[in-house]
Amino acid sequence: MITIATILLLITILFLYLKNQNNNKVEYVYINEKTKKYHLEECPYAKNLKGISLKDAVKNGYTPCKICNHNQL
Ligand SMILES: [Zn+2]
């Protein structure tokens, strides 16, 4: 027999699962060590640059590129 408590538990698990999925989405950016800017993958300036996580880029003092990143983050 399925009780309301079971249903609530399932909903909670589903909720946590979805939340976790969002958190696991790693945002990768491409850093230019000379200009201290980071670029999105589709940016023409991102070619041949080192990819790191957005979190690390910000932590290391990188700022968003004005061409590819002006509306985001
Ligand atoms: Zn860019």
N, CA, C, O and the ligand as a Tripos MOL2 file, in Angstrom:
@<TRIPOS>MOLECULE
protein
  293   291    74     0     0
PROTEIN
NO_CHARGES

@<TRIPOS>ATOM
      1 N           0.8330   -1.2030    0.0000 N.3       1 MET1
      2 CA          0.0000    0.0000    0.0000 C.3       1 MET1
      3 C           0.8720    1.2600    0.0000 C.2       1 MET1
      4 O           1.7920    1.3920    0.8060 O.2       1 MET1
      5 N           0.5720    2.1580   -0.8970 N.am      2 ILE2
      6 CA          1.3510    3.3970   -0.9910 C.3       2 ILE2
      7 C           0.7170    4.4630   -0.1060 C.2       2 ILE2
      8 O          -0.4450    4.8280   -0.2850 O.2       2 ILE2
      9 N           1.4800    4.9430    0.8280 N.am      3 THR3
     10 CA          0.9800    5.9770    1.7360 C.3       3 THR3
     11 C           1.3850    7.3640    1.2300 C.2       3 THR3
     12 O           2.2250    7.5060    0.3410 O.2       3 THR3
     13 N           0.7690    8.3600    1.8190 N.am      4 ILE4
     14 CA          1.1160    9.7330    1.4500 C.3       4 ILE4
     15 C           2.5730   10.0190    1.7810 C.2       4 ILE4
     16 O           3.2600   10.7440    1.0630 O.2       4 ILE4
     17 N           3.0310    9.4320    2.8880 N.am      5 ALA5
     18 CA          4.4350    9.6250    3.2740 C.3       5 ALA5
     19 C           5.3720    9.1100    2.1910 C.2       5 ALA5
     20 O           6.3900    9.7360    1.8970 O.2       5 ALA5
     21 N           5.0310    7.9720    1.5980 N.am      6 THR6
     22 CA          5.8510    7.4040    0.5230 C.3       6 THR6
     23 C           5.8940    8.3430   -0.6800 C.2       6 THR6
     24 O           6.9470    8.5840   -1.2710 O.2       6 THR6
     25 N           4.7240    8.8600   -1.0210 N.am      7 ILE7
     26 CA          4.6400    9.7760   -2.1620 C.3       7 ILE7
     27 C           5.4820   11.0270   -1.9040 C.2       7 ILE7
     28 O           6.2220   11.4790   -2.7780 O.2       7 ILE7
     29 N           5.3610   11.5760   -0.7000 N.am      8 LEU8
     30 CA          6.1450   12.7630   -0.3450 C.3       8 LEU8
     31 C           7.6460   12.4710   -0.4160 C.2       8 LEU8
     32 O           8.4380   13.3000   -0.8650 O.2       8 LEU8
     33 N           8.0140   11.2690    0.0410 N.am      9 LEU9
     34 CA          9.4240   10.8820    0.0210 C.3       9 LEU9
     35 C           9.9220   10.8110   -1.4210 C.2       9 LEU9
     36 O          11.0170   11.2790   -1.7350 O.2       9 LEU9
     37 N           9.1090   10.2230   -2.2880 N.am     10 LEU10
     38 CA          9.4950   10.1040   -3.6970 C.3      10 LEU10
     39 C           9.6430   11.4800   -4.3390 C.2      10 LEU10
     40 O          10.5770   11.7220   -5.1030 O.2      10 LEU10
     41 N           8.7180   12.3710   -4.0210 N.am     11 ILE11
     42 CA          8.7840   13.7310   -4.5640 C.3      11 ILE11
     43 C          10.0640   14.4280   -4.0930 C.2      11 ILE11
     44 O          10.7370   15.1090   -4.8660 O.2      11 ILE11
     45 N          10.3850   14.2430   -2.8160 N.am     12 THR12
     46 CA         11.6040   14.8440   -2.2560 C.3      12 THR12
     47 C          12.8420   14.3220   -2.9640 C.2      12 THR12
     48 O          13.7450   15.0850   -3.3070 O.2      12 THR12
     49 N          12.8760   13.0080   -3.1810 N.am     13 ILE13
     50 CA         14.0290   12.3940   -3.8500 C.3      13 ILE13
     51 C          14.1610   12.9430   -5.2650 C.2      13 ILE13
     52 O          15.2610   13.2690   -5.7110 O.2      13 ILE13
     53 N          13.0360   13.0440   -5.9670 N.am     14 LEU14
     54 CA         13.0350   13.5620   -7.3290 C.3      14 LEU14
     55 C          13.5570   14.9980   -7.3550 C.2      14 LEU14
     56 O          14.3370   15.3770   -8.2290 O.2      14 LEU14
     57 N          13.1160   15.7680   -6.3980 N.am     15 PHE15
     58 CA         13.5070   17.1620   -6.2810 C.3      15 PHE15
     59 C          15.0150   17.2970   -6.0850 C.2      15 PHE15
     60 O          15.6820   18.0860   -6.7540 O.2      15 PHE15
     61 N          15.5330   16.4980   -5.1400 N.am     16 LEU16
     62 CA         16.9690   16.5310   -4.8460 C.3      16 LEU16
     63 C          17.7720   16.0840   -6.0590 C.2      16 LEU16
     64 O          18.8480   16.6120   -6.3410 O.2      16 LEU16
     65 N          17.2310   15.1040   -6.7680 N.am     17 TYR17
     66 CA         17.9010   14.5740   -7.9570 C.3      17 TYR17
     67 C          18.0210   15.6630   -9.0210 C.2      17 TYR17
     68 O          19.0840   15.8500   -9.6130 O.2      17 TYR17
     69 N          16.9330   16.3690   -9.2560 N.am     18 LEU18
     70 CA         16.9350   17.4300  -10.2680 C.3      18 LEU18
     71 C          17.8720   18.5680   -9.8540 C.2      18 LEU18
     72 O          18.5860   19.1340  -10.6820 O.2      18 LEU18
     73 N          17.8550   18.8870   -8.5700 N.am     19 LYS19
     74 CA         18.6960   19.9540   -8.0540 C.3      19 LYS19
     75 C          20.1690   19.6090   -8.2390 C.2      19 LYS19
     76 O          20.9860   20.4420   -8.6310 O.2      19 LYS19
     77 N          20.4730   18.3520   -7.9430 N.am     20 ASN20
     78 CA         21.8330   17.8600   -8.1000 C.3      20 ASN20
     79 C          22.3140   17.9300   -9.5320 C.2      20 ASN20
     80 O          23.4660   18.2700   -9.8000 O.2      20 ASN20
     81 N          21.4230   17.6060  -10.4440 N.am     21 GLN21
     82 CA         21.7810   17.6350  -11.8600 C.3      21 GLN21
     83 C          22.2030   19.0350  -12.2780 C.2      21 GLN21
     84 O          23.1620   19.2030  -13.0310 O.2      21 GLN21
     85 N          21.4870   20.0360  -11.7890 N.am     22 ASN22
     86 CA         21.8350   21.4110  -12.1050 C.3      22 ASN22
     87 C          23.1980   21.7710  -11.5400 C.2      22 ASN22
     88 O          24.0030   22.4300  -12.1980 O.2      22 ASN22
     89 N          23.4470   21.3310  -10.3090 N.am     23 ASN23
     90 CA         24.7150   21.6440   -9.6710 C.3      23 ASN23
     91 C          25.8900   20.9770  -10.3660 C.2      23 ASN23
     92 O          27.0080   21.4930  -10.3630 O.2      23 ASN23
     93 N          25.6190   19.8160  -10.9630 N.am     24 ASN24
     94 CA         26.6980   19.0890  -11.6070 C.3      24 ASN24
     95 C          27.0700   19.6510  -12.9700 C.2      24 ASN24
     96 O          28.0650   19.2400  -13.5680 O.2      24 ASN24
     97 N          26.2760   20.5820  -13.4560 N.am     25 LYS25
     98 CA         26.5560   21.1790  -14.7530 C.3      25 LYS25
     99 C          27.8160   22.0350  -14.6330 C.2      25 LYS25
    100 O          27.7940   23.1150  -14.0430 O.2      25 LYS25
    101 N          28.8970   21.5410  -15.1920 N.am     26 VAL26
    102 CA         30.1570   22.2650  -15.1020 C.3      26 VAL26
    103 C          30.2380   23.2590  -16.2460 C.2      26 VAL26
    104 O          30.1190   22.9020  -17.4180 O.2      26 VAL26
    105 N          30.4380   24.4890  -15.8840 N.am     27 GLU27
    106 CA         30.5980   25.5200  -16.8980 C.3      27 GLU27
    107 C          32.0650   25.6620  -17.2330 C.2      27 GLU27
    108 O          32.8640   26.0690  -16.3900 O.2      27 GLU27
    109 N          32.4160   25.3340  -18.4380 N.am     28 TYR28
    110 CA         33.7990   25.4620  -18.8430 C.3      28 TYR28
    111 C          34.0210   26.7360  -19.6380 C.2      28 TYR28
    112 O          33.2320   27.1000  -20.5110 O.2      28 TYR28
    113 N          35.0930   27.3850  -19.3180 N.am     29 VAL29
    114 CA         35.4710   28.5870  -20.0450 C.3      29 VAL29
    115 C          36.9230   28.4360  -20.4810 C.2      29 VAL29
    116 O          37.6480   27.5590  -20.0110 O.2      29 VAL29
    117 N          37.3150   29.2970  -21.3750 N.am     30 TYR30
    118 CA         38.6640   29.2230  -21.9280 C.3      30 TYR30
    119 C          39.4130   30.4900  -21.5730 C.2      30 TYR30
    120 O          38.9760   31.5960  -21.8920 O.2      30 TYR30
    121 N          40.5430   30.3190  -20.9100 N.am     31 ILE31
    122 CA         41.2220   31.4980  -20.3630 C.3      31 ILE31
    123 C          42.4030   31.9270  -21.2270 C.2      31 ILE31
    124 O          43.1520   31.1110  -21.7650 O.2      31 ILE31
    125 N          42.5330   33.2500  -21.3310 N.am     32 ASN32
    126 CA         43.7010   33.8390  -21.9700 C.3      32 ASN32
    127 C          44.5840   34.4130  -20.8680 C.2      32 ASN32
    128 O          44.2380   35.4030  -20.2240 O.2      32 ASN32
    129 N          45.7290   33.7720  -20.6680 N.am     33 GLU33
    130 CA         46.5810   34.1620  -19.5430 C.3      33 GLU33
    131 C          47.2190   35.5290  -19.7430 C.2      33 GLU33
    132 O          47.6480   36.1560  -18.7740 O.2      33 GLU33
    133 N          47.2870   35.9970  -20.9760 N.am     34 LYS34
    134 CA         47.8790   37.3170  -21.2290 C.3      34 LYS34
    135 C          46.9040   38.4350  -20.9070 C.2      34 LYS34
    136 O          47.2650   39.4140  -20.2540 O.2      34 LYS34
    137 N          45.6580   38.2870  -21.3700 N.am     35 THR35
    138 CA         44.6890   39.3760  -21.1870 C.3      35 THR35
    139 C          43.8830   39.2140  -19.9070 C.2      35 THR35
    140 O          43.1680   40.1340  -19.5090 O.2      35 THR35
    141 N          43.9850   38.0520  -19.2520 N.am     36 LYS36
    142 CA         43.2180   37.7380  -18.0420 C.3      36 LYS36
    143 C          41.7100   37.7630  -18.2980 C.2      36 LYS36
    144 O          40.9280   38.1360  -17.4240 O.2      36 LYS36
    145 N          41.3140   37.3600  -19.5060 N.am     37 LYS37
    146 CA         39.8940   37.2520  -19.8510 C.3      37 LYS37
    147 C          39.5430   35.7900  -20.0340 C.2      37 LYS37
    148 O          40.3820   34.9750  -20.4180 O.2      37 LYS37
    149 N          38.2830   35.4720  -19.7520 N.am     38 TYR38
    150 CA         37.8300   34.1270  -20.1040 C.3      38 TYR38
    151 C          36.7700   34.1910  -21.1870 C.2      38 TYR38
    152 O          35.9980   35.1460  -21.2730 O.2      38 TYR38
    153 N          36.7510   33.1470  -22.0150 N.am     39 HIS39
    154 CA         35.8780   33.1050  -23.1800 C.3      39 HIS39
    155 C          34.9850   31.8800  -23.1510 C.2      39 HIS39
    156 O          35.3300   30.8530  -22.5660 O.2      39 HIS39
    157 N          33.8410   32.0050  -23.7870 N.am     40 LEU40
    158 CA         32.9770   30.8460  -23.9650 C.3      40 LEU40
    159 C          33.5020   30.0320  -25.1420 C.2      40 LEU40
    160 O          34.2650   30.5130  -25.9800 O.2      40 LEU40
    161 N          33.0510   28.7560  -25.1660 N.am     41 GLU41
    162 CA         33.5840   27.8430  -26.1680 C.3      41 GLU41
    163 C          33.3850   28.3470  -27.6010 C.2      41 GLU41
    164 O          34.2490   28.1540  -28.4560 O.2      41 GLU41
    165 N          32.2490   28.9910  -27.8570 N.am     42 GLU42
    166 CA         31.9420   29.3920  -29.2260 C.3      42 GLU42
    167 C          32.6420   30.6720  -29.6660 C.2      42 GLU42
    168 O          32.5570   31.0640  -30.8300 O.2      42 GLU42
    169 N          33.3250   31.3150  -28.7430 N.am     43 CYS43
    170 CA         33.9970   32.5700  -29.0570 C.3      43 CYS43
    171 C          35.1800   32.3280  -29.9870 C.2      43 CYS43
    172 O          35.9520   31.3940  -29.7700 O.2      43 CYS43
    173 N          35.3340   33.1600  -31.0260 N.am     44 PRO44
    174 CA         36.4900   32.9750  -31.9270 C.3      44 PRO44
    175 C          37.8230   33.1360  -31.2140 C.2      44 PRO44
    176 O          38.8360   32.5980  -31.6600 O.2      44 PRO44
    177 N          37.8270   33.8680  -30.1160 N.am     45 TYR45
    178 CA         39.0710   34.0820  -29.3700 C.3      45 TYR45
    179 C          39.4050   32.9130  -28.4440 C.2      45 TYR45
    180 O          40.4860   32.8710  -27.8570 O.2      45 TYR45
    181 N          38.4910   31.9810  -28.3170 N.am     46 ALA46
    182 CA         38.7080   30.8650  -27.3990 C.3      46 ALA46
    183 C          39.6150   29.7900  -27.9880 C.2      46 ALA46
    184 O          40.0260   28.8640  -27.2880 O.2      46 ALA46
    185 N          39.9190   29.9130  -29.2570 N.am     47 LYS47
    186 CA         40.7480   28.8960  -29.9160 C.3      47 LYS47
    187 C          42.1360   28.8480  -29.2880 C.2      47 LYS47
    188 O          42.7580   29.8710  -28.9990 O.2      47 LYS47
    189 N          42.5930   27.6150  -29.0910 N.am     48 ASN48
    190 CA         43.9420   27.3600  -28.5410 C.3      48 ASN48
    191 C          44.1220   27.8530  -27.1080 C.2      48 ASN48
    192 O          45.2480   27.9350  -26.6160 O.2      48 ASN48
    193 N          43.0300   28.1760  -26.4470 N.am     49 LEU49
    194 CA         43.1600   28.5990  -25.0570 C.3      49 LEU49
    195 C          42.9280   27.4100  -24.1410 C.2      49 LEU49
    196 O          42.3710   26.3870  -24.5390 O.2      49 LEU49
    197 N          43.3670   27.5740  -22.9130 N.am     50 LYS50
    198 CA         43.2430   26.5170  -21.9100 C.3      50 LYS50
    199 C          41.8340   26.5270  -21.3280 C.2      50 LYS50
    200 O          41.3360   27.5830  -20.9360 O.2      50 LYS50
    201 N          41.1820   25.3600  -21.2660 N.am     51 GLY51
    202 CA         39.8500   25.2650  -20.6780 C.3      51 GLY51
    203 C          39.9160   24.9600  -19.1970 C.2      51 GLY51
    204 O          40.5810   24.0130  -18.7770 O.2      51 GLY51
    205 N          39.2280   25.7590  -18.4130 N.am     52 ILE52
    206 CA         39.1050   25.4760  -16.9800 C.3      52 ILE52
    207 C          37.6600   25.7480  -16.5770 C.2      52 ILE52
    208 O          36.8770   26.2710  -17.3700 O.2      52 ILE52
    209 N          37.3100   25.3900  -15.3420 N.am     53 SER53
    210 CA         35.9390   25.6450  -14.9060 C.3      53 SER53
    211 C          35.7780   27.1370  -14.6270 C.2      53 SER53
    212 O          36.7200   27.8330  -14.2470 O.2      53 SER53
    213 N          34.5510   27.5950  -14.8290 N.am     54 LEU54
    214 CA         34.2440   29.0120  -14.6190 C.3      54 LEU54
    215 C          34.6260   29.4560  -13.2130 C.2      54 LEU54
    216 O          35.1640   30.5450  -13.0110 O.2      54 LEU54
    217 N          34.3370   28.5920  -12.2520 N.am     55 LYS55
    218 CA         34.6300   28.8900  -10.8510 C.3      55 LYS55
    219 C          36.1190   29.1990  -10.6580 C.2      55 LYS55
    220 O          36.4910   30.1680   -9.9960 O.2      55 LYS55
    221 N          36.9530   28.3510  -11.2530 N.am     56 ASP56
    222 CA         38.3940   28.5450  -11.1170 C.3      56 ASP56
    223 C          38.8580   29.8050  -11.8420 C.2      56 ASP56
    224 O          39.7610   30.5020  -11.3780 O.2      56 ASP56
    225 N          38.2360   30.0900  -12.9790 N.am     57 ALA57
    226 CA         38.6030   31.2840  -13.7410 C.3      57 ALA57
    227 C          38.3390   32.5360  -12.9130 C.2      57 ALA57
    228 O          39.1830   33.4280  -12.8270 O.2      57 ALA57
    229 N          37.1570   32.5890  -12.3040 N.am     58 VAL58
    230 CA         36.7960   33.7510  -11.4850 C.3      58 VAL58
    231 C          37.7170   33.8440  -10.2820 C.2      58 VAL58
    232 O          38.1860   34.9220   -9.9170 O.2      58 VAL58
    233 N          37.9680   32.6870   -9.6730 N.am     59 LYS59
    234 CA         38.8360   32.6390   -8.4950 C.3      59 LYS59
    235 C          40.2350   33.1630   -8.8050 C.2      59 LYS59
    236 O          40.8770   33.7870   -7.9590 O.2      59 LYS59
    237 N          40.6980   32.9040  -10.0210 N.am     60 ASN60
    238 CA         42.0440   33.3180  -10.4050 C.3      60 ASN60
    239 C          42.0810   34.7200  -11.0050 C.2      60 ASN60
    240 O          43.0960   35.1350  -11.5630 O.2      60 ASN60
    241 N          40.9800   35.4420  -10.8900 N.am     61 GLY61
    242 CA         40.9840   36.8460  -11.2820 C.3      61 GLY61
    243 C          40.6770   37.1160  -12.7390 C.2      61 GLY61
    244 O          40.9110   38.2200  -13.2310 O.2      61 GLY61
    245 N          40.1500   36.1080  -13.4410 N.am     62 TYR62
    246 CA         39.7910   36.3330  -14.8400 C.3      62 TYR62
    247 C          38.4530   37.0530  -14.9410 C.2      62 TYR62
    248 O          37.5650   36.8490  -14.1120 O.2      62 TYR62
    249 N          38.3160   37.8830  -15.9470 N.am     63 THR63
    250 CA         37.0610   38.6010  -16.1710 C.3      63 THR63
    251 C          36.4900   38.1770  -17.5190 C.2      63 THR63
    252 O          37.2280   37.7380  -18.4010 O.2      63 THR63
    253 N          35.1510   38.3120  -17.6800 N.am     64 PRO64
    254 CA         34.5350   37.8370  -18.9200 C.3      64 PRO64
    255 C          34.9390   38.6600  -20.1390 C.2      64 PRO64
    256 O          35.1110   39.8770  -20.0660 O.2      64 PRO64
    257 N          35.0810   37.9710  -21.2420 N.am     65 CYS65
    258 CA         35.3380   38.6190  -22.5310 C.3      65 CYS65
    259 C          34.1120   39.4340  -22.9360 C.2      65 CYS65
    260 O          32.9790   38.9740  -22.7860 O.2      65 CYS65
    261 N          34.3340   40.6240  -23.4400 N.am     66 LYS66
    262 CA         33.2010   41.4890  -23.7870 C.3      66 LYS66
    263 C          32.4890   41.0310  -25.0510 C.2      66 LYS66
    264 O          31.3360   41.4010  -25.2760 O.2      66 LYS66
    265 N          33.1470   40.2430  -25.8690 N.am     67 ILE67
    266 CA         32.5320   39.8260  -27.1280 C.3      67 ILE67
    267 C          31.6030   38.6300  -26.9330 C.2      67 ILE67
    268 O          30.4640   38.6460  -27.3990 O.2      67 ILE67
    269 N          32.0820   37.6050  -26.2530 N.am     68 CYS68
    270 CA         31.2690   36.3860  -26.1370 C.3      68 CYS68
    271 C          30.4660   36.3430  -24.8510 C.2      68 CYS68
    272 O          29.5480   35.5320  -24.7250 O.2      68 CYS68
    273 N          30.7880   37.1860  -23.9060 N.am     69 ASN69
    274 CA         30.2620   37.0050  -22.5610 C.3      69 ASN69
    275 C          29.4260   38.1890  -22.0470 C.2      69 ASN69
    276 O          29.0820   38.2540  -20.8670 O.2      69 ASN69
    277 N          29.1100   39.1140  -22.9470 N.am     70 HIS70
    278 CA         28.5390   40.3670  -22.4690 C.3      70 HIS70
    279 C          27.1620   40.2350  -21.8340 C.2      70 HIS70
    280 O          26.7850   41.0560  -20.9970 O.2      70 HIS70
    281 N          26.3970   39.1980  -22.2260 N.am     71 ASN71
    282 CA         25.0420   39.0630  -21.6730 C.3      71 ASN71
    283 C          24.9420   38.0490  -20.5610 C.2      71 ASN71
    284 O          23.8700   37.8690  -19.9830 O.2      71 ASN71
    285 N          26.0290   37.3870  -20.2510 N.am     72 GLN72
    286 CA         25.9310   36.2690  -19.3530 C.3      72 GLN72
    287 C          26.7440   36.4690  -18.0790 C.2      72 GLN72
    288 O          27.6200   37.3300  -17.9960 O.2      72 GLN72
    289 N          26.4240   35.6620  -17.1190 N.am     73 LEU73
    290 CA         27.1760   35.4960  -15.8760 C.3      73 LEU73
    291 C          27.2240   36.7510  -15.0150 C.2      73 LEU73
    292 O          27.8280   36.7410  -13.9420 O.2      73 LEU73
    293 ZN         35.3790   35.8450  -26.0730 Zn       74 ZN74
@<TRIPOS>BOND
     1     1     2 1
     2     2     3 1
     3     3     4 2
     4     3     5 am
     5     5     6 1
     6     6     7 1
     7     7     8 2
     8     7     9 am
     9     9    10 1
    10    10    11 1
    11    11    12 2
    12    11    13 am
    13    13    14 1
    14    14    15 1
    15    15    16 2
    16    15    17 am
    17    17    18 1
    18    18    19 1
    19    19    20 2
    20    19    21 am
    21    21    22 1
    22    22    23 1
    23    23    24 2
    24    23    25 am
    25    25    26 1
    26    26    27 1
    27    27    28 2
    28    27    29 am
    29    29    30 1
    30    30    31 1
    31    31    32 2
    32    31    33 am
    33    33    34 1
    34    34    35 1
    35    35    36 2
    36    35    37 am
    37    37    38 1
    38    38    39 1
    39    39    40 2
    40    39    41 am
    41    41    42 1
    42    42    43 1
    43    43    44 2
    44    43    45 am
    45    45    46 1
    46    46    47 1
    47    47    48 2
    48    47    49 am
    49    49    50 1
    50    50    51 1
    51    51    52 2
    52    51    53 am
    53    53    54 1
    54    54    55 1
    55    55    56 2
    56    55    57 am
    57    57    58 1
    58    58    59 1
    59    59    60 2
    60    59    61 am
    61    61    62 1
    62    62    63 1
    63    63    64 2
    64    63    65 am
    65    65    66 1
    66    66    67 1
    67    67    68 2
    68    67    69 am
    69    69    70 1
    70    70    71 1
    71    71    72 2
    72    71    73 am
    73    73    74 1
    74    74    75 1
    75    75    76 2
    76    75    77 am
    77    77    78 1
    78    78    79 1
    79    79    80 2
    80    79    81 am
    81    81    82 1
    82    82    83 1
    83    83    84 2
    84    83    85 am
    85    85    86 1
    86    86    87 1
    87    87    88 2
    88    87    89 am
    89    89    90 1
    90    90    91 1
    91    91    92 2
    92    91    93 am
    93    93    94 1
    94    94    95 1
    95    95    96 2
    96    95    97 am
    97    97    98 1
    98    98    99 1
    99    99   100 2
   100    99   101 am
   101   101   102 1
   102   102   103 1
   103   103   104 2
   104   103   105 am
   105   105   106 1
   106   106   107 1
   107   107   108 2
   108   107   109 am
   109   109   110 1
   110   110   111 1
   111   111   112 2
   112   111   113 am
   113   113   114 1
   114   114   115 1
   115   115   116 2
   116   115   117 am
   117   117   118 1
   118   118   119 1
   119   119   120 2
   120   119   121 am
   121   121   122 1
   122   122   123 1
   123   123   124 2
   124   123   125 am
   125   125   126 1
   126   126   127 1
   127   127   128 2
   128   127   129 am
   129   129   130 1
   130   130   131 1
   131   131   132 2
   132   131   133 am
   133   133   134 1
   134   134   135 1
   135   135   136 2
   136   135   137 am
   137   137   138 1
   138   138   139 1
   139   139   140 2
   140   139   141 am
   141   141   142 1
   142   142   143 1
   143   143   144 2
   144   143   145 am
   145   145   146 1
   146   146   147 1
   147   147   148 2
   148   147   149 am
   149   149   150 1
   150   150   151 1
   151   151   152 2
   152   151   153 am
   153   153   154 1
   154   154   155 1
   155   155   156 2
   156   155   157 am
   157   157   158 1
   158   158   159 1
   159   159   160 2
   160   159   161 am
   161   161   162 1
   162   162   163 1
   163   163   164 2
   164   163   165 am
   165   165   166 1
   166   166   167 1
   167   167   168 2
   168   167   169 am
   169   169   170 1
   170   170   171 1
   171   171   172 2
   172   171   173 am
   173   173   174 1
   174   174   175 1
   175   175   176 2
   176   175   177 am
   177   177   178 1
   178   178   179 1
   179   179   180 2
   180   179   181 am
   181   181   182 1
   182   182   183 1
   183   183   184 2
   184   183   185 am
   185   185   186 1
   186   186   187 1
   187   187   188 2
   188   187   189 am
   189   189   190 1
   190   190   191 1
   191   191   192 2
   192   191   193 am
   193   193   194 1
   194   194   195 1
   195   195   196 2
   196   195   197 am
   197   197   198 1
   198   198   199 1
   199   199   200 2
   200   199   201 am
   201   201   202 1
   202   202   203 1
   203   203   204 2
   204   203   205 am
   205   205   206 1
   206   206   207 1
   207   207   208 2
   208   207   209 am
   209   209   210 1
   210   210   211 1
   211   211   212 2
   212   211   213 am
   213   213   214 1
   214   214   215 1
   215   215   216 2
   216   215   217 am
   217   217   218 1
   218   218   219 1
   219   219   220 2
   220   219   221 am
   221   221   222 1
   222   222   223 1
   223   223   224 2
   224   223   225 am
   225   225   226 1
   226   226   227 1
   227   227   228 2
   228   227   229 am
   229   229   230 1
   230   230   231 1
   231   231   232 2
   232   231   233 am
   233   233   234 1
   234   234   235 1
   235   235   236 2
   236   235   237 am
   237   237   238 1
   238   238   239 1
   239   239   240 2
   240   239   241 am
   241   241   242 1
   242   242   243 1
   243   243   244 2
   244   243   245 am
   245   245   246 1
   246   246   247 1
   247   247   248 2
   248   247   249 am
   249   249   250 1
   250   250   251 1
   251   251   252 2
   252   251   253 am
   253   253   254 1
   254   254   255 1
   255   255   256 2
   256   255   257 am
   257   257   258 1
   258   258   259 1
   259   259   260 2
   260   259   261 am
   261   261   262 1
   262   262   263 1
   263   263   264 2
   264   263   265 am
   265   265   266 1
   266   266   267 1
   267   267   268 2
   268   267   269 am
   269   269   270 1
   270   270   271 1
   271   271   272 2
   272   271   273 am
   273   273   274 1
   274   274   275 1
   275   275   276 2
   276   275   277 am
   277   277   278 1
   278   278   279 1
   279   279   280 2
   280   279   281 am
   281   281   282 1
   282   282   283 1
   283   283   284 2
   284   283   285 am
   285   285   286 1
   286   286   287 1
   287   287   288 2
   288   287   289 am
   289   289   290 1
   290   290   291 1
   291   291   292 2
@<TRIPOS>SUBSTRUCTURE
     1 MET1         2 RESIDUE 1 A MET
     2 ILE2         6 RESIDUE 1 A ILE
     3 THR3        10 RESIDUE 1 A THR
     4 ILE4        14 RESIDUE 1 A ILE
     5 ALA5        18 RESIDUE 1 A ALA
     6 THR6        22 RESIDUE 1 A THR
     7 ILE7        26 RESIDUE 1 A ILE
     8 LEU8        30 RESIDUE 1 A LEU
     9 LEU9        34 RESIDUE 1 A LEU
    10 LEU10       38 RESIDUE 1 A LEU
    11 ILE11       42 RESIDUE 1 A ILE
    12 THR12       46 RESIDUE 1 A THR
    13 ILE13       50 RESIDUE 1 A ILE
    14 LEU14       54 RESIDUE 1 A LEU
    15 PHE15       58 RESIDUE 1 A PHE
    16 LEU16       62 RESIDUE 1 A LEU
    17 TYR17       66 RESIDUE 1 A TYR
    18 LEU18       70 RESIDUE 1 A LEU
    19 LYS19       74 RESIDUE 1 A LYS
    20 ASN20       78 RESIDUE 1 A ASN
    21 GLN21       82 RESIDUE 1 A GLN
    22 ASN22       86 RESIDUE 1 A ASN
    23 ASN23       90 RESIDUE 1 A ASN
    24 ASN24       94 RESIDUE 1 A ASN
    25 LYS25       98 RESIDUE 1 A LYS
    26 VAL26      102 RESIDUE 1 A VAL
    27 GLU27      106 RESIDUE 1 A GLU
    28 TYR28      110 RESIDUE 1 A TYR
    29 VAL29      114 RESIDUE 1 A VAL
    30 TYR30      118 RESIDUE 1 A TYR
    31 ILE31      122 RESIDUE 1 A ILE
    32 ASN32      126 RESIDUE 1 A ASN
    33 GLU33      130 RESIDUE 1 A GLU
    34 LYS34      134 RESIDUE 1 A LYS
    35 THR35      138 RESIDUE 1 A THR
    36 LYS36      142 RESIDUE 1 A LYS
    37 LYS37      146 RESIDUE 1 A LYS
    38 TYR38      150 RESIDUE 1 A TYR
    39 HIS39      154 RESIDUE 1 A HIS
    40 LEU40      158 RESIDUE 1 A LEU
    41 GLU41      162 RESIDUE 1 A GLU
    42 GLU42      166 RESIDUE 1 A GLU
    43 CYS43      170 RESIDUE 1 A CYS
    44 PRO44      174 RESIDUE 1 A PRO
    45 TYR45      178 RESIDUE 1 A TYR
    46 ALA46      182 RESIDUE 1 A ALA
    47 LYS47      186 RESIDUE 1 A LYS
    48 ASN48      190 RESIDUE 1 A ASN
    49 LEU49      194 RESIDUE 1 A LEU
    50 LYS50      198 RESIDUE 1 A LYS
    51 GLY51      202 RESIDUE 1 A GLY
    52 ILE52      206 RESIDUE 1 A ILE
    53 SER53      210 RESIDUE 1 A SER
    54 LEU54      214 RESIDUE 1 A LEU
    55 LYS55      218 RESIDUE 1 A LYS
    56 ASP56      222 RESIDUE 1 A ASP
    57 ALA57      226 RESIDUE 1 A ALA
    58 VAL58      230 RESIDUE 1 A VAL
    59 LYS59      234 RESIDUE 1 A LYS
    60 ASN60      238 RESIDUE 1 A ASN
    61 GLY61      242 RESIDUE 1 A GLY
    62 TYR62      246 RESIDUE 1 A TYR
    63 THR63      250 RESIDUE 1 A THR
    64 PRO64      254 RESIDUE 1 A PRO
    65 CYS65      258 RESIDUE 1 A CYS
    66 LYS66      262 RESIDUE 1 A LYS
    67 ILE67      266 RESIDUE 1 A ILE
    68 CYS68      270 RESIDUE 1 A CYS
    69 ASN69      274 RESIDUE 1 A ASN
    70 HIS70      278 RESIDUE 1 A HIS
    71 ASN71      282 RESIDUE 1 A ASN
    72 GLN72      286 RESIDUE 1 A GLN
    73 LEU73      290 RESIDUE 1 A LEU
    74 ZN74       293 GROUP 0 **** ****
